[in-house]
Amino acid sequence: MTTKRLTLFISAALVIFLTTSCRKDPQTPADTTPKTMNELVVPQDFDWKTTKDYKLTVSSPVGGILEVKNSQDKTYLRAYLLAGQAHTTKLCLPAYEKTVQLKIGTMSGQLELNAGTLSYQFQ
């Protein structure tokens, strides 16, 4: 009976050893993060600017304070508009902005930032 136990123990140990030792360790990718600024590789055409400039023209049938805001209600511009006269201004916005909200009095509208020269007319 001891021989059977010894054979069983050796067989079990051999199975455990083979199942655990035959596993491949997952390969970790090489760390390619630059350690210094000199190691940093940046494409020649990379745009480092974080803002975009726009020429904005707004007109309204009523006078009042024009507000240009983003969707989180951050105000980028306040300007006084005269009724029936176009107001043109330079607007410098964060490059990530895609639209702005325009408001004068009780009127409001949304303007898509899709060109360097923009215009909006309140009705």
A tleap script that builds the chain and sets N, CA, C and O, in Angstrom:
source leaprc.protein.ff14SB
mol = sequence {
  NMET THR THR LYS ARG LEU THR LEU PHE ILE
  SER ALA ALA LEU VAL ILE PHE LEU THR THR
  SER CYS ARG LYS ASP PRO GLN THR PRO ALA
  ASP THR THR PRO LYS THR MET ASN GLU LEU
  VAL VAL PRO GLN ASP PHE ASP TRP LYS THR
  THR LYS ASP TYR LYS LEU THR VAL SER SER
  PRO VAL GLY GLY ILE LEU GLU VAL LYS ASN
  SER GLN ASP LYS THR TYR LEU ARG ALA TYR
  LEU LEU ALA GLY GLN ALA HIE THR THR LYS
  LEU CYS LEU PRO ALA TYR GLU LYS THR VAL
  GLN LEU LYS ILE GLY THR MET SER GLY GLN
  LEU GLU LEU ASN ALA GLY THR LEU SER TYR
  GLN PHE CGLN
}
set mol.1.N position { 0.818 -1.190 0.000 }
set mol.1.CA position { 0.000 0.000 0.000 }
set mol.1.C position { 0.867 1.262 0.000 }
set mol.1.O position { 0.413 2.282 -0.518 }
set mol.2.N position { 2.036 1.255 0.526 }
set mol.2.CA position { 2.924 2.395 0.534 }
set mol.2.C position { 3.425 2.690 -0.867 }
set mol.2.O position { 3.616 3.855 -1.217 }
set mol.3.N position { 3.634 1.698 -1.651 }
set mol.3.CA position { 4.089 1.911 -3.018 }
set mol.3.C position { 3.005 2.620 -3.821 }
set mol.3.O position { 3.292 3.502 -4.631 }
set mol.4.N position { 1.743 2.219 -3.583 }
set mol.4.CA position { 0.642 2.883 -4.282 }
set mol.4.C position { 0.559 4.348 -3.866 }
set mol.4.O position { 0.372 5.224 -4.709 }
set mol.5.N position { 0.695 4.611 -2.590 }
set mol.5.CA position { 0.648 5.996 -2.116 }
set mol.5.C position { 1.817 6.810 -2.669 }
set mol.5.O position { 1.653 7.964 -3.068 }
set mol.6.N position { 2.985 6.196 -2.685 }
set mol.6.CA position { 4.161 6.881 -3.208 }
set mol.6.C position { 3.989 7.172 -4.695 }
set mol.6.O position { 4.329 8.262 -5.156 }
set mol.7.N position { 3.462 6.202 -5.452 }
set mol.7.CA position { 3.222 6.386 -6.887 }
set mol.7.C position { 2.177 7.468 -7.111 }
set mol.7.O position { 2.330 8.315 -7.991 }
set mol.8.N position { 1.116 7.440 -6.314 }
set mol.8.CA position { 0.068 8.453 -6.421 }
set mol.8.C position { 0.611 9.838 -6.080 }
set mol.8.O position { 0.286 10.812 -6.760 }
set mol.9.N position { 1.427 9.938 -5.044 }
set mol.9.CA position { 2.006 11.223 -4.651 }
set mol.9.C position { 2.934 11.756 -5.735 }
set mol.9.O position { 2.886 12.943 -6.058 }
set mol.10.N position { 3.762 10.915 -6.289 }
set mol.10.CA position { 4.686 11.332 -7.351 }
set mol.10.C position { 3.902 11.746 -8.593 }
set mol.10.O position { 4.250 12.739 -9.232 }
set mol.11.N position { 2.869 11.017 -8.942 }
set mol.11.CA position { 2.041 11.366 -10.106 }
set mol.11.C position { 1.367 12.719 -9.900 }
set mol.11.O position { 1.358 13.549 -10.809 }
set mol.12.N position { 0.807 12.948 -8.722 }
set mol.12.CA position { 0.141 14.223 -8.431 }
set mol.12.C position { 1.151 15.371 -8.458 }
set mol.12.O position { 0.862 16.439 -8.997 }
set mol.13.N position { 2.308 15.160 -7.891 }
set mol.13.CA position { 3.346 16.197 -7.882 }
set mol.13.C position { 3.811 16.497 -9.304 }
set mol.13.O position { 4.048 17.654 -9.650 }
set mol.14.N position { 3.940 15.478 -10.113 }
set mol.14.CA position { 4.369 15.647 -11.499 }
set mol.14.C position { 3.316 16.423 -12.290 }
set mol.14.O position { 3.671 17.296 -13.082 }
set mol.15.N position { 2.035 16.127 -12.094 }
set mol.15.CA position { 0.955 16.838 -12.786 }
set mol.15.C position { 0.947 18.314 -12.370 }
set mol.15.O position { 0.830 19.195 -13.222 }
set mol.16.N position { 1.068 18.585 -11.082 }
set mol.16.CA position { 1.086 19.965 -10.595 }
set mol.16.C position { 2.302 20.707 -11.145 }
set mol.16.O position { 2.189 21.855 -11.574 }
set mol.17.N position { 3.455 20.058 -11.133 }
set mol.17.CA position { 4.669 20.692 -11.646 }
set mol.17.C position { 4.538 21.011 -13.134 }
set mol.17.O position { 4.918 22.101 -13.562 }
set mol.18.N position { 4.017 20.095 -13.916 }
set mol.18.CA position { 3.899 20.308 -15.366 }
set mol.18.C position { 2.856 21.377 -15.704 }
set mol.18.O position { 3.050 22.144 -16.647 }
set mol.19.N position { 1.769 21.442 -14.962 }
set mol.19.CA position { 0.739 22.433 -15.287 }
set mol.19.C position { 1.167 23.839 -14.880 }
set mol.19.O position { 0.757 24.812 -15.514 }
set mol.20.N position { 1.974 23.964 -13.844 }
set mol.20.CA position { 2.389 25.303 -13.426 }
set mol.20.C position { 3.676 25.748 -14.108 }
set mol.20.O position { 3.870 26.946 -14.314 }
set mol.21.N position { 4.538 24.845 -14.455 }
set mol.21.CA position { 5.823 25.245 -15.031 }
set mol.21.C position { 5.751 25.459 -16.544 }
set mol.21.O position { 6.662 26.070 -17.101 }
set mol.22.N position { 4.725 24.992 -17.222 }
set mol.22.CA position { 4.634 25.123 -18.669 }
set mol.22.C position { 3.942 26.408 -19.110 }
set mol.22.O position { 3.822 26.666 -20.308 }
set mol.23.N position { 3.500 27.188 -18.186 }
set mol.23.CA position { 2.831 28.442 -18.543 }
set mol.23.C position { 3.858 29.487 -18.955 }
set mol.23.O position { 4.911 29.635 -18.334 }
set mol.24.N position { 3.522 30.202 -20.017 }
set mol.24.CA position { 4.394 31.288 -20.462 }
set mol.24.C position { 3.973 32.559 -19.741 }
set mol.24.O position { 2.784 32.842 -19.590 }
set mol.25.N position { 4.954 33.307 -19.306 }
set mol.25.CA position { 4.666 34.597 -18.693 }
set mol.25.C position { 4.257 35.567 -19.791 }
set mol.25.O position { 4.871 35.583 -20.858 }
set mol.26.N position { 3.225 36.378 -19.546 }
set mol.26.CA position { 2.836 37.350 -20.561 }
set mol.26.C position { 3.980 38.355 -20.768 }
set mol.26.O position { 4.600 38.835 -19.819 }
set mol.27.N position { 4.229 38.647 -22.038 }
set mol.27.CA position { 5.309 39.571 -22.346 }
set mol.27.C position { 4.814 41.002 -22.149 }
set mol.27.O position { 3.753 41.384 -22.642 }
set mol.28.N position { 5.589 41.761 -21.436 }
set mol.28.CA position { 5.239 43.160 -21.245 }
set mol.28.C position { 5.915 43.975 -22.338 }
set mol.28.O position { 7.088 43.759 -22.643 }
set mol.29.N position { 5.173 44.916 -22.929 }
set mol.29.CA position { 5.773 45.717 -23.991 }
set mol.29.C position { 6.898 46.594 -23.438 }
set mol.29.O position { 6.884 46.999 -22.275 }
set mol.30.N position { 7.851 46.868 -24.289 }
set mol.30.CA position { 8.978 47.703 -23.889 }
set mol.30.C position { 8.490 49.120 -23.616 }
set mol.30.O position { 7.628 49.634 -24.329 }
set mol.31.N position { 9.032 49.737 -22.607 }
set mol.31.CA position { 8.656 51.107 -22.258 }
set mol.31.C position { 9.312 52.064 -23.245 }
set mol.31.O position { 10.534 52.206 -23.271 }
set mol.32.N position { 8.470 52.728 -24.069 }
set mol.32.CA position { 8.995 53.649 -25.082 }
set mol.32.C position { 8.782 55.102 -24.686 }
set mol.32.O position { 8.934 55.999 -25.516 }
set mol.33.N position { 8.432 55.344 -23.428 }
set mol.33.CA position { 8.219 56.707 -22.962 }
set mol.33.C position { 9.561 57.429 -22.892 }
set mol.33.O position { 10.506 56.934 -22.278 }
set mol.34.N position { 9.643 58.607 -23.527 }
set mol.34.CA position { 10.906 59.349 -23.479 }
set mol.34.C position { 11.240 59.780 -22.053 }
set mol.34.O position { 10.356 60.161 -21.285 }
set mol.35.N position { 12.502 59.716 -21.717 }
set mol.35.CA position { 12.955 60.099 -20.377 }
set mol.35.C position { 13.374 61.567 -20.324 }
set mol.35.O position { 13.335 62.185 -19.260 }
set mol.36.N position { 13.776 62.129 -21.469 }
set mol.36.CA position { 14.187 63.530 -21.527 }
set mol.36.C position { 13.511 64.196 -22.719 }
set mol.36.O position { 12.973 63.513 -23.591 }
set mol.37.N position { 13.535 65.519 -22.760 }
set mol.37.CA position { 12.954 66.263 -23.873 }
set mol.37.C position { 13.693 65.969 -25.181 }
set mol.37.O position { 13.091 66.010 -26.254 }
set mol.38.N position { 14.979 65.677 -25.099 }
set mol.38.CA position { 15.756 65.381 -26.302 }
set mol.38.C position { 15.330 64.069 -26.959 }
set mol.38.O position { 15.526 63.886 -28.160 }
set mol.39.N position { 14.757 63.169 -26.190 }
set mol.39.CA position { 14.294 61.885 -26.726 }
set mol.39.C position { 12.896 61.984 -27.330 }
set mol.39.O position { 12.458 61.065 -28.021 }
set mol.40.N position { 12.201 63.073 -27.082 }
set mol.40.CA position { 10.841 63.257 -27.569 }
set mol.40.C position { 10.838 63.468 -29.079 }
set mol.40.O position { 11.559 64.323 -29.593 }
set mol.41.N position { 10.017 62.679 -29.796 }
set mol.41.CA position { 9.914 62.792 -31.248 }
set mol.41.C position { 8.548 63.399 -31.575 }
set mol.41.O position { 7.509 62.812 -31.274 }
set mol.42.N position { 8.565 64.583 -32.196 }
set mol.42.CA position { 7.344 65.310 -32.535 }
set mol.42.C position { 7.308 65.514 -34.044 }
set mol.42.O position { 8.299 65.967 -34.617 }
set mol.43.N position { 6.184 65.189 -34.714 }
set mol.43.CA position { 6.091 65.403 -36.164 }
set mol.43.C position { 6.293 66.879 -36.515 }
set mol.43.O position { 5.896 67.765 -35.759 }
set mol.44.N position { 6.917 67.130 -37.671 }
set mol.44.CA position { 7.197 68.497 -38.113 }
set mol.44.C position { 5.931 69.336 -38.233 }
set mol.44.O position { 5.958 70.536 -37.962 }
set mol.45.N position { 4.811 68.713 -38.638 }
set mol.45.CA position { 3.579 69.476 -38.866 }
set mol.45.C position { 2.682 69.567 -37.620 }
set mol.45.O position { 1.523 69.965 -37.738 }
set mol.46.N position { 3.187 69.211 -36.441 }
set mol.46.CA position { 2.387 69.280 -35.221 }
set mol.46.C position { 2.074 70.729 -34.882 }
set mol.46.O position { 2.972 71.571 -34.882 }
set mol.47.N position { 0.808 71.031 -34.593 }
set mol.47.CA position { 0.370 72.379 -34.254 }
set mol.47.C position { 0.401 72.543 -32.733 }
set mol.47.O position { -0.394 71.925 -32.024 }
set mol.48.N position { 1.309 73.366 -32.238 }
set mol.48.CA position { 1.491 73.553 -30.806 }
set mol.48.C position { 0.484 74.534 -30.214 }
set mol.48.O position { 0.383 74.646 -28.992 }
set mol.49.N position { -0.264 75.245 -31.059 }
set mol.49.CA position { -1.210 76.236 -30.553 }
set mol.49.C position { -2.361 75.557 -29.813 }
set mol.49.O position { -2.865 74.517 -30.236 }
set mol.50.N position { -2.756 76.158 -28.719 }
set mol.50.CA position { -3.885 75.636 -27.944 }
set mol.50.C position { -5.117 76.518 -28.107 }
set mol.50.O position { -6.156 76.251 -27.504 }
set mol.51.N position { -5.005 77.572 -28.922 }
set mol.51.CA position { -6.133 78.459 -29.165 }
set mol.51.C position { -6.333 78.647 -30.665 }
set mol.51.O position { -5.436 78.378 -31.463 }
set mol.52.N position { -7.522 79.112 -31.032 }
set mol.52.CA position { -7.833 79.460 -32.418 }
set mol.52.C position { -8.401 80.866 -32.429 }
set mol.52.O position { -9.147 81.252 -31.529 }
set mol.53.N position { -8.042 81.631 -33.458 }
set mol.53.CA position { -8.543 82.995 -33.611 }
set mol.53.C position { -9.670 83.014 -34.636 }
set mol.53.O position { -9.593 82.368 -35.681 }
set mol.54.N position { -10.714 83.768 -34.315 }
set mol.54.CA position { -11.869 83.904 -35.193 }
set mol.54.C position { -12.186 85.389 -35.363 }
set mol.54.O position { -11.936 86.199 -34.470 }
set mol.55.N position { -12.733 85.722 -36.510 }
set mol.55.CA position { -13.280 87.054 -36.735 }
set mol.55.C position { -14.790 86.869 -36.696 }
set mol.55.O position { -15.363 86.181 -37.541 }
set mol.56.N position { -15.430 87.489 -35.706 }
set mol.56.CA position { -16.861 87.300 -35.469 }
set mol.56.C position { -17.614 88.592 -35.750 }
set mol.56.O position { -17.259 89.653 -35.236 }
set mol.57.N position { -18.660 88.495 -36.571 }
set mol.57.CA position { -19.547 89.616 -36.846 }
set mol.57.C position { -20.948 89.228 -36.399 }
set mol.57.O position { -21.490 88.208 -36.824 }
set mol.58.N position { -21.530 90.062 -35.528 }
set mol.58.CA position { -22.862 89.794 -34.981 }
set mol.58.C position { -23.720 91.036 -35.172 }
set mol.58.O position { -23.263 92.162 -34.973 }
set mol.59.N position { -24.976 90.813 -35.563 }
set mol.59.CA position { -25.929 91.929 -35.644 }
set mol.59.C position { -27.231 91.504 -34.980 }
set mol.59.O position { -27.564 90.321 -34.905 }
set mol.60.N position { -27.963 92.523 -34.495 }
set mol.60.CA position { -29.192 92.257 -33.762 }
set mol.60.C position { -30.174 93.398 -34.002 }
set mol.60.O position { -29.764 94.549 -34.148 }
set mol.61.N position { -31.471 93.086 -34.046 }
set mol.61.CA position { -32.461 94.155 -34.205 }
set mol.61.C position { -32.620 94.999 -32.935 }
set mol.61.O position { -33.190 96.089 -32.985 }
set mol.62.N position { -32.122 94.505 -31.809 }
set mol.62.CA position { -32.192 95.243 -30.553 }
set mol.62.C position { -30.785 95.470 -30.023 }
set mol.62.O position { -29.885 94.672 -30.283 }
set mol.63.N position { -30.596 96.535 -29.293 }
set mol.63.CA position { -29.305 96.809 -28.668 }
set mol.63.C position { -29.207 96.112 -27.327 }
set mol.63.O position { -30.215 95.745 -26.724 }
set mol.64.N position { -27.997 95.939 -26.876 }
set mol.64.CA position { -27.791 95.316 -25.572 }
set mol.64.C position { -26.431 94.677 -25.476 }
set mol.64.O position { -25.588 94.834 -26.359 }
set mol.65.N position { -26.226 93.957 -24.399 }
set mol.65.CA position { -24.936 93.301 -24.165 }
set mol.65.C position { -24.954 91.909 -24.779 }
set mol.65.O position { -25.779 91.065 -24.431 }
set mol.66.N position { -24.028 91.695 -25.697 }
set mol.66.CA position { -23.837 90.383 -26.322 }
set mol.66.C position { -22.920 89.562 -25.429 }
set mol.66.O position { -21.888 90.051 -24.970 }
set mol.67.N position { -23.299 88.316 -25.186 }
set mol.67.CA position { -22.446 87.390 -24.448 }
set mol.67.C position { -22.133 86.195 -25.334 }
set mol.67.O position { -23.026 85.621 -25.959 }
set mol.68.N position { -20.867 85.827 -25.384 }
set mol.68.CA position { -20.421 84.632 -26.091 }
set mol.68.C position { -19.899 83.682 -25.026 }
set mol.68.O position { -18.942 83.990 -24.315 }
set mol.69.N position { -20.546 82.508 -24.923 }
set mol.69.CA position { -20.219 81.543 -23.873 }
set mol.69.C position { -20.043 80.150 -24.460 }
set mol.69.O position { -20.485 79.868 -25.573 }
set mol.70.N position { -19.387 79.282 -23.688 }
set mol.70.CA position { -19.307 77.877 -24.099 }
set mol.70.C position { -20.455 77.097 -23.466 }
set mol.70.O position { -21.285 77.674 -22.764 }
set mol.71.N position { -20.504 75.800 -23.709 }
set mol.71.CA position { -21.615 74.984 -23.209 }
set mol.71.C position { -21.597 74.834 -21.685 }
set mol.71.O position { -22.611 74.465 -21.092 }
set mol.72.N position { -20.456 75.116 -21.043 }
set mol.72.CA position { -20.373 75.058 -19.578 }
set mol.72.C position { -20.622 76.434 -18.956 }
set mol.72.O position { -20.367 76.635 -17.769 }
set mol.73.N position { -21.117 77.375 -19.751 }
set mol.73.CA position { -21.494 78.716 -19.302 }
set mol.73.C position { -20.297 79.608 -18.963 }
set mol.73.O position { -20.437 80.572 -18.210 }
set mol.74.N position { -19.118 79.290 -19.516 }
set mol.74.CA position { -17.948 80.151 -19.338 }
set mol.74.C position { -18.029 81.275 -20.368 }
set mol.74.O position { -18.171 81.012 -21.562 }
set mol.75.N position { -17.940 82.508 -19.918 }
set mol.75.CA position { -18.048 83.657 -20.810 }
set mol.75.C position { -16.702 83.971 -21.450 }
set mol.75.O position { -15.695 84.144 -20.764 }
set mol.76.N position { -16.704 84.042 -22.783 }
set mol.76.CA position { -15.497 84.394 -23.533 }
set mol.76.C position { -15.509 85.854 -23.982 }
set mol.76.O position { -14.448 86.451 -24.166 }
set mol.77.N position { -16.689 86.432 -24.159 }
set mol.77.CA position { -16.765 87.801 -24.660 }
set mol.77.C position { -18.054 88.454 -24.195 }
set mol.77.O position { -19.114 87.828 -24.157 }
set mol.78.N position { -17.940 89.722 -23.844 }
set mol.78.CA position { -19.101 90.582 -23.592 }
set mol.78.C position { -18.847 91.857 -24.389 }
set mol.78.O position { -17.774 92.453 -24.303 }
set mol.79.N position { -19.836 92.259 -25.153 }
set mol.79.CA position { -19.712 93.475 -25.968 }
set mol.79.C position { -21.071 94.131 -26.084 }
set mol.79.O position { -22.099 93.453 -26.069 }
set mol.80.N position { -21.078 95.449 -26.200 }
set mol.80.CA position { -22.337 96.172 -26.358 }
set mol.80.C position { -22.647 96.296 -27.847 }
set mol.80.O position { -21.823 96.785 -28.620 }
set mol.81.N position { -23.845 95.848 -28.246 }
set mol.81.CA position { -24.294 95.955 -29.630 }
set mol.81.C position { -25.324 97.063 -29.747 }
set mol.81.O position { -26.201 97.207 -28.895 }
set mol.82.N position { -25.206 97.847 -30.817 }
set mol.82.CA position { -26.217 98.851 -31.130 }
set mol.82.C position { -27.259 98.204 -32.022 }
set mol.82.O position { -26.919 97.387 -32.877 }
set mol.83.N position { -28.496 98.551 -31.840 }
set mol.83.CA position { -29.598 97.968 -32.621 }
set mol.83.C position { -29.388 98.215 -34.111 }
set mol.83.O position { -29.157 99.345 -34.540 }
set mol.84.N position { -29.471 97.139 -34.891 }
set mol.84.CA position { -29.389 97.233 -36.344 }
set mol.84.C position { -27.994 97.450 -36.895 }
set mol.84.O position { -27.847 97.585 -38.110 }
set mol.85.N position { -26.967 97.489 -36.068 }
set mol.85.CA position { -25.600 97.690 -36.548 }
set mol.85.C position { -24.769 96.434 -36.288 }
set mol.85.O position { -24.840 95.835 -35.214 }
set mol.86.N position { -23.989 96.052 -37.282 }
set mol.86.CA position { -23.133 94.882 -37.141 }
set mol.86.C position { -21.945 95.213 -36.237 }
set mol.86.O position { -21.369 96.299 -36.314 }
set mol.87.N position { -21.604 94.282 -35.405 }
set mol.87.CA position { -20.449 94.431 -34.510 }
set mol.87.C position { -19.429 93.355 -34.904 }
set mol.87.O position { -19.752 92.167 -34.909 }
set mol.88.N position { -18.202 93.767 -35.231 }
set mol.88.CA position { -17.152 92.823 -35.611 }
set mol.88.C position { -16.055 92.865 -34.556 }
set mol.88.O position { -15.640 93.935 -34.109 }
set mol.89.N position { -15.589 91.669 -34.164 }
set mol.89.CA position { -14.559 91.575 -33.134 }
set mol.89.C position { -13.685 90.346 -33.390 }
set mol.89.O position { -14.084 89.413 -34.087 }
set mol.90.N position { -12.498 90.369 -32.814 }
set mol.90.CA position { -11.613 89.203 -32.847 }
set mol.90.C position { -11.944 88.360 -31.624 }
set mol.90.O position { -12.118 88.885 -30.524 }
set mol.91.N position { -12.028 87.068 -31.821 }
set mol.91.CA position { -12.379 86.151 -30.743 }
set mol.91.C position { -11.299 85.082 -30.678 }
set mol.91.O position { -11.070 84.375 -31.660 }
set mol.92.N position { -10.643 84.957 -29.553 }
set mol.92.CA position { -9.597 83.945 -29.347 }
set mol.92.C position { -10.164 82.905 -28.387 }
set mol.92.O position { -10.447 83.206 -27.228 }
set mol.93.N position { -10.329 81.673 -28.881 }
set mol.93.CA position { -10.969 80.611 -28.098 }
set mol.93.C position { -10.056 79.403 -27.958 }
set mol.93.O position { -9.157 79.216 -28.778 }
set mol.94.N position { -10.270 78.573 -26.927 }
set mol.94.CA position { -9.525 77.323 -26.829 }
set mol.94.C position { -9.783 76.461 -28.073 }
set mol.94.O position { -10.904 76.415 -28.581 }
set mol.95.N position { -8.748 75.789 -28.552 }
set mol.95.CA position { -8.850 75.014 -29.786 }
set mol.95.C position { -9.850 73.864 -29.677 }
set mol.95.O position { -10.354 73.401 -30.701 }
set mol.96.N position { -10.149 73.394 -28.475 }
set mol.96.CA position { -11.077 72.269 -28.319 }
set mol.96.C position { -12.546 72.674 -28.469 }
set mol.96.O position { -13.404 71.807 -28.640 }
set mol.97.N position { -12.850 73.973 -28.409 }
set mol.97.CA position { -14.246 74.413 -28.545 }
set mol.97.C position { -14.730 74.197 -29.977 }
set mol.97.O position { -14.030 74.540 -30.930 }
set mol.98.N position { -15.917 73.634 -30.128 }
set mol.98.CA position { -16.508 73.391 -31.447 }
set mol.98.C position { -17.719 74.274 -31.710 }
set mol.98.O position { -18.060 74.529 -32.865 }
set mol.99.N position { -18.377 74.746 -30.644 }
set mol.99.CA position { -19.531 75.645 -30.762 }
set mol.99.C position { -19.498 76.647 -29.621 }
set mol.99.O position { -18.866 76.409 -28.591 }
set mol.100.N position { -20.188 77.779 -29.810 }
set mol.100.CA position { -20.374 78.757 -28.738 }
set mol.100.C position { -21.836 79.175 -28.719 }
set mol.100.O position { -22.543 79.060 -29.720 }
set mol.101.N position { -22.276 79.661 -27.569 }
set mol.101.CA position { -23.629 80.161 -27.393 }
set mol.101.C position { -23.573 81.685 -27.461 }
set mol.101.O position { -22.717 82.302 -26.828 }
set mol.102.N position { -24.474 82.288 -28.218 }
set mol.102.CA position { -24.577 83.743 -28.305 }
set mol.102.C position { -25.875 84.164 -27.645 }
set mol.102.O position { -26.906 83.515 -27.822 }
set mol.103.N position { -25.827 85.267 -26.871 }
set mol.103.CA position { -27.028 85.718 -26.176 }
set mol.103.C position { -27.024 87.239 -26.118 }
set mol.103.O position { -26.015 87.866 -25.797 }
set mol.104.N position { -28.167 87.808 -26.434 }
set mol.104.CA position { -28.382 89.239 -26.252 }
set mol.104.C position { -29.828 89.406 -25.793 }
set mol.104.O position { -30.757 88.987 -26.484 }
set mol.105.N position { -30.011 90.012 -24.642 }
set mol.105.CA position { -31.357 90.147 -24.077 }
set mol.105.C position { -31.990 88.788 -23.878 }
set mol.105.O position { -31.420 87.925 -23.210 }
set mol.106.N position { -33.182 88.588 -24.459 }
set mol.106.CA position { -33.874 87.304 -24.333 }
set mol.106.C position { -33.599 86.382 -25.523 }
set mol.106.O position { -34.061 85.241 -25.546 }
set mol.107.N position { -32.854 86.873 -26.501 }
set mol.107.CA position { -32.554 86.065 -27.695 }
set mol.107.C position { -31.239 85.315 -27.495 }
set mol.107.O position { -30.300 85.819 -26.880 }
set mol.108.N position { -31.202 84.095 -28.035 }
set mol.108.CA position { -29.966 83.323 -27.959 }
set mol.108.C position { -29.853 82.434 -29.187 }
set mol.108.O position { -30.837 82.164 -29.876 }
set mol.109.N position { -28.651 81.994 -29.440 }
set mol.109.CA position { -28.400 81.108 -30.569 }
set mol.109.C position { -27.078 80.392 -30.401 }
set mol.109.O position { -26.255 80.758 -29.562 }
set mol.110.N position { -26.890 79.384 -31.198 }
set mol.110.CA position { -25.663 78.594 -31.154 }
set mol.110.C position { -24.910 78.795 -32.458 }
set mol.110.O position { -25.509 78.816 -33.533 }
set mol.111.N position { -23.591 78.944 -32.359 }
set mol.111.CA position { -22.764 79.181 -33.529 }
set mol.111.C position { -21.690 78.105 -33.606 }
set mol.111.O position { -20.939 77.897 -32.652 }
set mol.112.N position { -21.619 77.423 -34.742 }
set mol.112.CA position { -20.611 76.394 -34.961 }
set mol.112.C position { -19.307 77.058 -35.386 }
set mol.112.O position { -19.297 77.925 -36.260 }
set mol.113.N position { -18.213 76.648 -34.764 }
set mol.113.CA position { -16.898 77.229 -35.049 }
set mol.113.C position { -16.234 76.436 -36.171 }
set mol.113.O position { -15.335 75.632 -35.926 }
set mol.114.N position { -16.685 76.670 -37.406 }
set mol.114.CA position { -16.224 75.858 -38.535 }
set mol.114.C position { -15.415 76.643 -39.559 }
set mol.114.O position { -15.067 76.097 -40.606 }
set mol.115.N position { -15.105 77.920 -39.283 }
set mol.115.CA position { -14.319 78.733 -40.212 }
set mol.115.C position { -13.636 79.843 -39.424 }
set mol.115.O position { -13.988 80.100 -38.273 }
set mol.116.N position { -12.668 80.496 -40.039 }
set mol.116.CA position { -11.959 81.589 -39.387 }
set mol.116.C position { -12.782 82.858 -39.298 }
set mol.116.O position { -12.590 83.666 -38.389 }
set mol.117.N position { -13.709 83.041 -40.248 }
set mol.117.CA position { -14.600 84.202 -40.244 }
set mol.117.C position { -16.029 83.715 -40.018 }
set mol.117.O position { -16.557 82.916 -40.791 }
set mol.118.N position { -16.641 84.207 -38.953 }
set mol.118.CA position { -17.978 83.768 -38.567 }
set mol.118.C position { -18.930 84.949 -38.487 }
set mol.118.O position { -18.524 86.067 -38.170 }
set mol.119.N position { -20.193 84.695 -38.777 }
set mol.119.CA position { -21.192 85.750 -38.611 }
set mol.119.C position { -22.479 85.148 -38.075 }
set mol.119.O position { -22.798 83.987 -38.334 }
set mol.120.N position { -23.210 85.959 -37.324 }
set mol.120.CA position { -24.487 85.532 -36.758 }
set mol.120.C position { -25.410 86.742 -36.717 }
set mol.120.O position { -25.004 87.844 -36.347 }
set mol.121.N position { -26.661 86.512 -37.106 }
set mol.121.CA position { -27.643 87.580 -37.089 }
set mol.121.C position { -28.832 87.132 -36.257 }
set mol.121.O position { -29.501 86.152 -36.582 }
set mol.122.N position { -29.086 87.864 -35.179 }
set mol.122.CA position { -30.252 87.587 -34.363 }
set mol.122.C position { -31.491 88.063 -35.115 }
set mol.122.O position { -31.448 89.104 -35.771 }
set mol.123.N position { -32.575 87.331 -35.034 }
set mol.123.CA position { -33.827 87.679 -35.720 }
set mol.123.C position { -34.823 88.231 -34.734 }
set mol.123.O position { -35.940 88.582 -35.116 }
savepdb mol mol.pdb
quit
